[in-house]
Amino acid sequence: MNEIIEKLVHQNIQFVNLNRRAEKELQLSLVQFHLLDALEKSPGISAQSLAKKTGVHPSTFTQTVKRLTKKEFMFEMVHPRDTRKRVYGITAKGREACKNFIDGIARYLVAIE
C-alpha cells in the first residue's frame, strides 16, 4: 500500500508542477484552458451552464473567471433577454492563448514521459 501512495504522491507533485509551469509559461492553467475551451464551443453561455458543463466548483469557477477576464481572455456581458443574468464569451486573445497552450502542453507532456 505504501508503494501505491508514494506513486500517487509523486504523480500529484508532477501534476502540480506541470500546472504551475503551464500557467507561468503558457499563461493558462489546466482549469483555465478547460473553461476557455468550453467557451469556444458554447459562446454566450451562462455562468451556471458553464460551471456545470466544465464541472468546476463554484468558488474555483468565480476565481477562474476573474483571472481570465483580467487577462482579457474572456468577457462577461448582460444576457440579451434577462438583464439579471450574465453570459460569457472568449476573446481573440483567449483563442490565441488556447492555441499556444495546446502546442506548449504537448511539449511538456512529452518531456514528462
Secondary structure, DSSP 8 states (H G I E B T S, - for coil): -HHHHHHHHHHHHHHHHHHHHHHHHHS--HHHHHHHHHHHHSTTEEHHHHHHHHT--HHHHHHHHHHHHHTTSEEEEE-SS-TT-EEEEE-HHHHHHHHHHHHHHHHHHHHH-
